Each structure stands twice: as C-alpha cells, then as structure tokens.
C-alpha cells in the first residue's frame, strides 16, 4: 500500500498499491483494481 499518495501527486483520498513497480488504484472495500496508474519511477519525477 502507498501510505503517502500525495508524494506522487496522487489523490490522497484514494487507495493505491505498488506491485512490481506499478501503481494500482484499488477499491478499499472490494479490493478490485480500478486503474493502472503506471510505473512508480514515472510518478516520482
């Protein structure tokens, strides 16, 4: 889980996971993947 999504310019009200260097937005209730955001290295720029 990404604890500080604002660090990557992501919405802090959403739930994100970093898996294999990709960021996924996930529904916190169902665990369903809602979006594939992209590589964590791309977001850190």
Helices and strands as residue ranges (DSSP letters): G 5-8, E 15-19, E 22-26, E 33-39, H 40-43
